[in-house]
Amino acid sequence: MNRLASKLLTWYHVNKRTPPWRGHASAYAVWVSEIMLQQTRVETVIPYFDKWMRLFPTVQHLANASEQAVLNTWEGLGYYSRARNLHKAAKIVVEQHHGELPRDLDELAKLPGIGRYTLGAIASIAFGMDVSALDGNIKRVYSRIFDIEVPVDSPGGEKILWQLTDDHLPKGHAGDYNQALMDLGAVICVPKNPRCLICPVMKLCKAQANGTQNQRPVKMPKKDVPHYVHAAAVIIERGRVLLAQRPSTGLLGGMWEFPNGRVNGDPVREMPTALKTAYRLGIRVNRRSRTEPLGIVQHGYSHFSVTVHVFSCEPISIPQGTNLKWVPLKKLEEYPMGKIDRQIARLIVK
């Protein structure tokens, strides 16, 4: 075993974190946790994982659940394609693999939502296989230990990092080693002001020796984030409010929202036109107030931000069928929504 692996494993056995998924023996629990942890902090994931495992304790329970129940349980965690892919993959596991996550790496890689990192994490942690993993924490740790000047989010940087993970993987200890790297990046080799003086591999760290630890990892320049303005309609009749379901693919796929459309100028003036053309359905409304919105809500996504002006509206004509649904106000919590629309729901149901 190389020095890096030896020191990390010794440290990990004494200092490892104990999130709830590490107390589960099932590969299913490892799989769920790794999907939830993608681009999400451990502290945020823990209550979602606990709730998920109560509602869907096995692959069979998840496969048999409705998409709405799955999305409702995931609501607030973001990146909803992860939940949809978990649901799709669970159905495949039940139908094609007798309800057991496949140990064959090629079969495992075919499941929706399982990329190279998730494959390595599941294979090493759940199945004890000698497979490398490379998440955000591990990228940061390796970029500092080896003082890598190439951007870690570039194809060249990814290639270098994957080679390093393969070269230093201790045979027979891959699961613990991958988790040790994750834990080190989460609690010591943190993004800003790393805690080098208590790091178990400080003497092996080239960035620390060169004084470049705060300049690593190097990342590609960020692109400008566009900002959009939308107008949304709250249409209420006889204790029911009109909702629209988003397409099953793409951003917030399958989630519910208040009918809305993008505007390029004054939201008050453009709202009826924006709403009429939204969804290609031709919703026609009158505003109850021509100037004052019910509220203004904002949210930043990974690639853009949005401000939504919310208006109370009276319907002139509402198309039948399609993706529109009248929902009792008291049942809004049962319909999975993104953060913007949940804010709107709370404006009207207090």
Long-range contacts (C-beta under 8 A, 24 or more apart in sequence): 1-170, 1-173, 2-168, 2-170, 3-204, 4-145, 4-168, 4-201, 4-204, 5-168, 5-169, 5-170, 5-173, 5-177, 6-170, 7-200, 7-201, 7-204, 8-177, 8-180, 8-181, 8-184, 8-200, 8-201, 9-170, 9-173, 9-176, 9-177, 9-180, 10-200, 11-180, 11-184, 11-200, 11-201, 12-176, 12-177, 12-179, 12-180, 12-183, 12-184, 13-176, 15-183, 15-187, 16-179, 16-180, 16-183, 17-42, 17-183, 17-186, 17-187, 19-45, 19-46, 19-49, 20-46, 20-49, 20-50, 20-53, 21-49, 22-179, 24-53, 26-58, 26-126, 27-100, 27-101, 27-122, 27-126, 27-127, 28-58, 28-59, 28-101, 29-53, 30-121, 30-122, 30-125, 30-126, 31-86, 31-101, 31-118, 31-122, 31-126, 32-86, 34-118, 34-121, 34-122, 34-125, 35-82, 35-85, 35-86, 35-113, 35-118, 36-77, 36-82, 37-135, 38-79, 38-82, 38-118, 38-135, 39-78, 39-79, 39-136, 40-77, 40-78, 40-79, 42-186, 44-77, 45-77, 48-73, 48-74, 48-76, 48-77, 58-99, 59-90, 59-93, 59-94, 59-99, 59-100, 59-101, 60-94, 60-99, 62-86, 62-87, 62-90, 63-87, 63-90, 63-91, 63-93, 63-94, 63-95, 67-248, 67-254, 68-254, 68-334, 68-335, 68-336, 71-254, 71-255, 71-336, 72-334, 72-335, 72-336, 74-336, 75-336, 75-337, 75-342, 76-339, 76-342, 78-339, 80-252, 80-253, 80-254, 80-255, 80-338, 81-113, 81-253, 82-113, 84-112, 84-248, 84-253, 84-254, 85-112, 85-113, 86-113, 88-112, 88-113, 89-113, 89-114, 101-126, 103-127, 103-129, 105-129, 105-131, 116-162, 120-178, 121-178, 124-174, 124-175, 124-177, 124-178, 125-175, 125-178, 125-179, 126-175, 128-174, 128-175, 129-174, 130-169, 130-171, 130-172, 130-174, 131-169, 131-174, 132-162, 132-165, 132-166, 132-169, 132-174, 132-178, 133-165, 133-178, 133-181, 133-182, 134-158, 134-161, 134-162, 134-165, 135-182, 136-185, 137-181, 137-182, 137-184, 137-185, 137-186, 137-189, 138-165, 138-178, 138-181, 138-182, 138-185, 139-217, 140-185, 140-189, 140-191, 140-216, 140-217, 141-181, 141-184, 141-185, 141-189, 142-181, 143-207, 143-216, 143-217, 143-218, 144-189, 144-194, 144-205, 144-206, 144-207, 144-208, 144-213, 144-216, 144-217, 145-201, 145-204, 145-205, 145-206, 145-207, 146-206, 146-207, 147-206, 147-207, 147-209, 147-210, 147-212, 147-216, 148-216, 148-217, 148-218, 149-218, 150-218, 151-217, 151-218, 151-219, 151-220, 152-217, 152-218, 152-219, 153-219, 153-220, 154-220, 157-218, 225-300, 225-303, 225-304, 225-305, 226-303, 226-304, 226-305, 227-304, 227-305, 227-306, 227-307, 228-262, 228-304, 228-305, 228-306, 228-307, 229-262, 229-263, 229-264, 229-267, 229-306, 229-307, 229-308, 229-309, 230-260, 230-261, 230-262, 230-263, 230-267, 230-274, 230-306, 230-307, 230-308, 230-309, 231-260, 231-261, 231-263, 231-267, 231-270, 231-271, 231-274, 231-275, 231-308, 231-309, 231-310, 231-311, 232-257, 232-258, 232-259, 232-260, 232-308, 232-309, 232-310, 232-311, 232-341, 232-344, 233-258, 233-259, 233-260, 233-271, 233-275, 233-283, 233-285, 233-310, 233-311, 233-312, 233-313, 234-258, 234-294, 234-310, 234-311, 234-312, 234-313, 234-344, 234-347, 234-348, 235-259, 235-285, 235-313, 235-314, 235-315, 235-318, 236-312, 236-329, 236-348, 237-315, 237-326, 239-328, 239-329, 239-330, 240-326, 240-327, 240-328, 240-329, 241-326, 241-327, 241-329, 241-332, 241-348, 242-315, 242-318, 242-324, 242-325, 242-326, 242-327, 243-324, 243-325, 243-326, 243-327, 243-335, 244-279, 244-323, 244-324, 244-325, 245-323, 245-324, 245-325, 246-323, 247-323, 251-301, 252-338, 254-336, 255-336, 255-337, 255-338, 255-341, 256-325, 256-327, 256-335, 256-336, 256-337, 256-341, 257-337, 257-338, 257-340, 257-341, 258-310, 258-341, 258-344, 258-345, 259-283, 259-324, 260-308, 263-309, 267-293, 267-309, 267-311, 268-293, 268-309, 268-311, 271-309, 271-311, 271-313, 275-313, 279-322, 279-323, 281-319, 281-322, 281-323, 281-324, 282-317, 282-319, 283-315, 283-317, 283-318, 283-319, 283-324, 284-315, 284-316, 284-317, 285-313, 285-314, 285-315, 285-316, 286-313, 286-314, 286-315, 286-316, 287-311, 287-312, 287-313, 287-314, 288-312, 288-313, 288-314, 294-344, 294-347, 294-348, 295-343, 295-344, 295-347, 297-340, 297-343, 297-344, 297-347, 298-340, 299-338, 299-339, 299-340, 299-343, 306-340, 308-340, 308-344, 310-344, 310-347
